[in-house]
């Protein structure tokens, strides 16, 4: 019997986990920090940003939060560092830096 994502914690034995730690229930990505294997990190320059929000729909990990119709800084817990946002920004307000 596969564990639910909410049941996985430090006390669960490895033998009780699914192979490859596969999660078979939907809607669990916010429960896991998946940005830790990023090799490059996006940097947001608020001065250059025009709040056009063109970067937001391009992010495959939904790591660009929007609040009150304005983008906020990156959700680095989930950003994989793919750099798609850099190419989507027409104002060059996003750059990538090496490392986490």
PADOGU-894397 format. One record per residue (C-alpha): residue in one letter; x, y, z. Coordinates in nm, 2 decimals. Example, Ala and Ser with C-alpha at 12.3 -4.5 7.8 and 13.67 -1.06 7.14 Angstrom:
BEGIN
<vogu><residuo>A</residuo><X>1.23</X><Y>-0.45</Y><Z>0.78</Z></vogu>
<vogu><residuo>S</residuo><X>1.37</X><Y>-0.11</Y><Z>0.71</Z></vogu>
//
This chain:
BEGIN
<vogu><residuo>X</residuo><X>0.00</X><Y>0.00</Y><Z>0.00</Z></vogu>
<vogu><residuo>X</residuo><X>0.15</X><Y>0.33</Y><Z>-0.11</Z></vogu>
<vogu><residuo>X</residuo><X>0.18</X><Y>0.61</Y><Z>0.15</Z></vogu>
<vogu><residuo>X</residuo><X>0.00</X><Y>0.94</Y><Z>0.09</Z></vogu>
<vogu><residuo>X</residuo><X>0.24</X><Y>1.24</Y><Z>0.05</Z></vogu>
<vogu><residuo>X</residuo><X>0.12</X><Y>1.38</Y><Z>0.38</Z></vogu>
<vogu><residuo>X</residuo><X>0.22</X><Y>1.06</Y><Z>0.56</Z></vogu>
<vogu><residuo>X</residuo><X>0.59</X><Y>1.08</Y><Z>0.45</Z></vogu>
<vogu><residuo>X</residuo><X>0.82</X><Y>1.22</Y><Z>0.71</Z></vogu>
<vogu><residuo>X</residuo><X>1.15</X><Y>1.15</Y><Z>0.88</Z></vogu>
<vogu><residuo>X</residuo><X>1.02</X><Y>0.85</Y><Z>1.08</Z></vogu>
<vogu><residuo>X</residuo><X>0.91</X><Y>0.65</Y><Z>0.78</Z></vogu>
<vogu><residuo>X</residuo><X>1.14</X><Y>0.36</Y><Z>0.70</Z></vogu>
<vogu><residuo>X</residuo><X>1.29</X><Y>0.35</Y><Z>0.35</Z></vogu>
<vogu><residuo>X</residuo><X>1.14</X><Y>0.01</Y><Z>0.30</Z></vogu>
<vogu><residuo>X</residuo><X>0.79</X><Y>0.15</Y><Z>0.33</Z></vogu>
<vogu><residuo>X</residuo><X>0.84</X><Y>0.41</Y><Z>0.05</Z></vogu>
<vogu><residuo>X</residuo><X>0.75</X><Y>0.36</Y><Z>-0.31</Z></vogu>
<vogu><residuo>X</residuo><X>1.02</X><Y>0.28</Y><Z>-0.55</Z></vogu>
<vogu><residuo>X</residuo><X>1.18</X><Y>0.61</Y><Z>-0.66</Z></vogu>
<vogu><residuo>X</residuo><X>0.97</X><Y>0.78</Y><Z>-0.40</Z></vogu>
<vogu><residuo>X</residuo><X>0.69</X><Y>0.81</Y><Z>-0.66</Z></vogu>
<vogu><residuo>X</residuo><X>0.38</X><Y>1.00</Y><Z>-0.54</Z></vogu>
<vogu><residuo>X</residuo><X>0.06</X><Y>0.87</Y><Z>-0.70</Z></vogu>
<vogu><residuo>X</residuo><X>-0.18</X><Y>1.13</Y><Z>-0.57</Z></vogu>
<vogu><residuo>X</residuo><X>-0.24</X><Y>1.46</Y><Z>-0.74</Z></vogu>
<vogu><residuo>X</residuo><X>-0.17</X><Y>1.81</Y><Z>-0.61</Z></vogu>
<vogu><residuo>X</residuo><X>0.12</X><Y>1.74</Y><Z>-0.38</Z></vogu>
<vogu><residuo>X</residuo><X>0.41</X><Y>1.95</Y><Z>-0.54</Z></vogu>
<vogu><residuo>X</residuo><X>0.38</X><Y>2.23</Y><Z>-0.28</Z></vogu>
<vogu><residuo>X</residuo><X>0.45</X><Y>1.98</Y><Z>0.00</Z></vogu>
<vogu><residuo>X</residuo><X>0.80</X><Y>1.91</Y><Z>-0.14</Z></vogu>
<vogu><residuo>X</residuo><X>1.09</X><Y>2.14</Y><Z>-0.18</Z></vogu>
<vogu><residuo>X</residuo><X>1.22</X><Y>2.05</Y><Z>-0.52</Z></vogu>
<vogu><residuo>X</residuo><X>1.44</X><Y>2.35</Y><Z>-0.60</Z></vogu>
<vogu><residuo>X</residuo><X>1.74</X><Y>2.22</Y><Z>-0.40</Z></vogu>
<vogu><residuo>X</residuo><X>1.89</X><Y>2.05</Y><Z>-0.71</Z></vogu>
<vogu><residuo>X</residuo><X>1.90</X><Y>2.38</Y><Z>-0.90</Z></vogu>
<vogu><residuo>X</residuo><X>2.25</X><Y>2.46</Y><Z>-1.05</Z></vogu>
<vogu><residuo>X</residuo><X>2.16</X><Y>2.82</Y><Z>-1.15</Z></vogu>
<vogu><residuo>X</residuo><X>1.93</X><Y>3.06</Y><Z>-0.96</Z></vogu>
<vogu><residuo>X</residuo><X>1.72</X><Y>3.34</Y><Z>-1.12</Z></vogu>
<vogu><residuo>X</residuo><X>1.77</X><Y>3.69</Y><Z>-0.99</Z></vogu>
<vogu><residuo>X</residuo><X>1.49</X><Y>3.94</Y><Z>-1.01</Z></vogu>
<vogu><residuo>X</residuo><X>1.59</X><Y>4.31</Y><Z>-1.06</Z></vogu>
<vogu><residuo>X</residuo><X>1.29</X><Y>4.51</Y><Z>-0.92</Z></vogu>
<vogu><residuo>X</residuo><X>1.42</X><Y>4.83</Y><Z>-1.07</Z></vogu>
<vogu><residuo>X</residuo><X>1.40</X><Y>4.70</Y><Z>-1.43</Z></vogu>
<vogu><residuo>X</residuo><X>1.08</X><Y>4.51</Y><Z>-1.38</Z></vogu>
<vogu><residuo>X</residuo><X>0.77</X><Y>4.67</Y><Z>-1.53</Z></vogu>
<vogu><residuo>X</residuo><X>0.53</X><Y>4.43</Y><Z>-1.37</Z></vogu>
<vogu><residuo>X</residuo><X>0.41</X><Y>4.31</Y><Z>-1.71</Z></vogu>
<vogu><residuo>X</residuo><X>0.38</X><Y>3.96</Y><Z>-1.57</Z></vogu>
<vogu><residuo>X</residuo><X>0.49</X><Y>3.79</Y><Z>-1.90</Z></vogu>
<vogu><residuo>X</residuo><X>0.73</X><Y>3.57</Y><Z>-1.70</Z></vogu>
<vogu><residuo>X</residuo><X>0.46</X><Y>3.42</Y><Z>-1.49</Z></vogu>
<vogu><residuo>X</residuo><X>0.28</X><Y>3.19</Y><Z>-1.73</Z></vogu>
<vogu><residuo>X</residuo><X>0.61</X><Y>3.07</Y><Z>-1.88</Z></vogu>
<vogu><residuo>X</residuo><X>0.74</X><Y>2.93</Y><Z>-1.55</Z></vogu>
<vogu><residuo>X</residuo><X>0.69</X><Y>2.55</Y><Z>-1.56</Z></vogu>
<vogu><residuo>X</residuo><X>0.71</X><Y>2.52</Y><Z>-1.19</Z></vogu>
<vogu><residuo>X</residuo><X>0.48</X><Y>2.82</Y><Z>-1.09</Z></vogu>
<vogu><residuo>X</residuo><X>0.77</X><Y>2.97</Y><Z>-0.90</Z></vogu>
<vogu><residuo>X</residuo><X>0.69</X><Y>3.33</Y><Z>-0.97</Z></vogu>
<vogu><residuo>X</residuo><X>0.42</X><Y>3.43</Y><Z>-0.72</Z></vogu>
<vogu><residuo>X</residuo><X>0.18</X><Y>3.71</Y><Z>-0.79</Z></vogu>
<vogu><residuo>X</residuo><X>0.00</X><Y>3.91</Y><Z>-0.52</Z></vogu>
<vogu><residuo>X</residuo><X>-0.23</X><Y>4.20</Y><Z>-0.58</Z></vogu>
<vogu><residuo>X</residuo><X>-0.16</X><Y>4.19</Y><Z>-0.95</Z></vogu>
<vogu><residuo>X</residuo><X>0.22</X><Y>4.23</Y><Z>-0.89</Z></vogu>
<vogu><residuo>X</residuo><X>0.49</X><Y>3.97</Y><Z>-0.91</Z></vogu>
<vogu><residuo>X</residuo><X>0.69</X><Y>3.89</Y><Z>-0.60</Z></vogu>
<vogu><residuo>X</residuo><X>1.04</X><Y>3.74</Y><Z>-0.57</Z></vogu>
<vogu><residuo>X</residuo><X>1.10</X><Y>3.38</Y><Z>-0.68</Z></vogu>
<vogu><residuo>X</residuo><X>0.98</X><Y>3.08</Y><Z>-0.49</Z></vogu>
<vogu><residuo>X</residuo><X>1.32</X><Y>2.92</Y><Z>-0.47</Z></vogu>
<vogu><residuo>X</residuo><X>1.18</X><Y>2.62</Y><Z>-0.28</Z></vogu>
<vogu><residuo>X</residuo><X>1.03</X><Y>2.50</Y><Z>-0.61</Z></vogu>
<vogu><residuo>X</residuo><X>1.23</X><Y>2.68</Y><Z>-0.89</Z></vogu>
<vogu><residuo>X</residuo><X>1.45</X><Y>2.44</Y><Z>-1.09</Z></vogu>
<vogu><residuo>X</residuo><X>1.66</X><Y>2.71</Y><Z>-1.24</Z></vogu>
<vogu><residuo>X</residuo><X>1.56</X><Y>2.64</Y><Z>-1.60</Z></vogu>
<vogu><residuo>X</residuo><X>1.60</X><Y>3.00</Y><Z>-1.71</Z></vogu>
<vogu><residuo>X</residuo><X>1.28</X><Y>3.02</Y><Z>-1.92</Z></vogu>
<vogu><residuo>X</residuo><X>1.18</X><Y>3.33</Y><Z>-1.73</Z></vogu>
<vogu><residuo>X</residuo><X>1.50</X><Y>3.51</Y><Z>-1.84</Z></vogu>
<vogu><residuo>X</residuo><X>1.40</X><Y>3.46</Y><Z>-2.21</Z></vogu>
<vogu><residuo>X</residuo><X>1.04</X><Y>3.56</Y><Z>-2.14</Z></vogu>
<vogu><residuo>X</residuo><X>1.13</X><Y>3.89</Y><Z>-1.98</Z></vogu>
<vogu><residuo>X</residuo><X>1.14</X><Y>4.17</Y><Z>-2.24</Z></vogu>
<vogu><residuo>X</residuo><X>1.29</X><Y>4.42</Y><Z>-1.99</Z></vogu>
<vogu><residuo>X</residuo><X>1.59</X><Y>4.20</Y><Z>-1.89</Z></vogu>
<vogu><residuo>X</residuo><X>1.48</X><Y>4.22</Y><Z>-1.53</Z></vogu>
<vogu><residuo>X</residuo><X>1.57</X><Y>3.86</Y><Z>-1.47</Z></vogu>
<vogu><residuo>X</residuo><X>1.92</X><Y>3.71</Y><Z>-1.49</Z></vogu>
<vogu><residuo>X</residuo><X>2.07</X><Y>3.38</Y><Z>-1.38</Z></vogu>
<vogu><residuo>X</residuo><X>2.36</X><Y>3.34</Y><Z>-1.13</Z></vogu>
<vogu><residuo>X</residuo><X>2.57</X><Y>3.03</Y><Z>-1.08</Z></vogu>
<vogu><residuo>X</residuo><X>2.47</X><Y>2.81</Y><Z>-0.78</Z></vogu>
<vogu><residuo>X</residuo><X>2.19</X><Y>2.81</Y><Z>-0.53</Z></vogu>
//
